[in-house]
Amino acid sequence: MAKTAIIIGAGPAGLTSAYELLEKTDIVPIIFEQSNDIGGISKTVRYKGNRMDIGGHRFFSKSDVVMGWWANIMSTQGAPSKDDLVLKRNIEFNTGGPDPEKTDDVMLIRTRLSRILHLRKFFDYPISISAQTIKNLGLIKTAKIGFSYIYSRFFPIKKENSLEDFFINRFGKELYSTFFKDYTKKLWGVPCNKLPPEWGAQRVKGLSVSKAILHFFRTKFSRKSTISQKDIETSLIQRFLYPKFGPGQMWEKVAAIVEKKGGKIHKQKKVTGLEHKNGKIINVSVFDQKSKKTEIFKADYFFSTMPVKDLVLSFAPPPKKEVLDIAEGLMYRDFITVGVLLKRLKIKNQTKTKTIGNIIPDNWIYVQERDVKLGRIQVFNNWSPYLVKDLENTVWLGLEYFCSEGDSFWNKTDKDLSGYAVRELEKIGVIEAKDVIDSTVIRMPKTYPSYFGTYNRFDTVQQYTDGFENLFLIGRNGMHKYNNMDHSMLAAITAVSNIIDGKKGKANIWTINTEQEYHEEKSG
């Protein structure tokens, strides 16, 4: 009888592990997904002919394994996309690759532009040493930032006890106060001096003022523009791959492959319990949200992408009180995207980059204005022309808010949230309310595992879960690590390799995105 693996969650990590099991073993994967969607936070949301990418997912990794994995599922474009044709852009294509105007299973080659909106002005992201930056800040402020950075290099904080210390050591106190301090509090809901330095080590490791300066001169004098960008710090990449219809398209295709090869995917099925005996998980309790009935499923292996807090509280028999207390104290930051469809933008494109309708060319705008709650703006037109139903006559924005599930902001009605978002956009000069055509609201709980609460004792929980020989924690929430999509995939690939190799230790799974150099900038 064939061995089976139960996989909790149909996001990138869960689907990757299922795919790897089918490709490399005789183990049959069975996926339980509590929602009706595929892709987790990497799903594509459809709304009246338009599509939304929740959180933004650039398909870029310094891991050849991941880049090759994606290429095996969807080929890179070999002909111009819709906006390439309209704008007569000359970009490097994949010889023999598919034509995005004729086929849907295609990865587009996209140009990355992220900027910061601060003081109602645009700054490069990450901050570059450019004439525009100096003009925006003024000579006195720029000089203060320069001297502050030099001081931090000669007199660094010897022991980094907080994220504030981490940022000051790498960017100087003045630059930290200008661009990091308030935005980080907006994101996490707590000040930088209350956050541990691990967040910075994981998310901006390797980026510094010196690297930003080197990158500035490199881009000014180099014509090199390959998609690999191996020698470029991830936050500075200029090009990335992107599925024609957003990230969910990739994972919907992987799901179809998994099912075709014999794997099973059950939606609206919530895992509510894990029974264990003698150091192994023996079965899971699954609640069917349609029939309202609970069933028991046995398997040989178990992969979990469910939040660690929920996982630990589901064990039967339960762990000791210390482990339960730590699990219950793990915290998350939640996420709301307000999709806003517009006739036009008020803010003008003052760059040299040509766009359809001459809209601003950004993928993302980090809103560092202190007088609004809005965190980021996505311009879906620039992610893929195929995300927007009427590309020539509308602008499709995603307005991102960070909050906590159950707080007053989270509990606002969709109508109130849409009105709030539109008023903030108008306040900072991005739109005029009269140009709004439609809007929608998407709530995503447990989007960001937090590095506060009981996180400083997380190793106790990790040791407990690692003690189950046939249980593998993978994915962002599964590991309670602020992983990107490629890190989640690598964790899944490594877990399957451990099974194949008969390797019982799991340290190599946990070190992904801790020691390695492969980093995708922001993938939801």
Secondary structure by P-SEA (a helix, b strand, c coil): cbbbbbbccccaaaaaaaaaaaacccbbbbbbbcccccccccbbbbcccbbbbccccccccccaaaaaaaaaaccccccccaaaaaabbbbbccccccccccccccccbbbbbbbbbcccccccccccccaaaaaaacaaaaaaaaaaaaaaaaccccccccaaaaaaacccaaaaacccaaaaaaacccccccccccccccccccccaaaaaaaaaaaaccccccccccccccccccccccccccaaaaaaaaaaaaaaabbbbbccccccccccccccccbbbbbcccccbbbbbbbcbbbbcccaaaaaaaccccccaaaaaaaaacccccbbbbbbbccccccccccccccccccccccccccccccccccccccccccccccccccccbbbbbbbbbbccccccccccaaaaaaaaaaaaaaaccccccccccbbbbbbcccccccccccccaaaaaaaaaccccccccccccccccccaaaaaaaaaaaaaaaaaccccccccccccccccccccccc
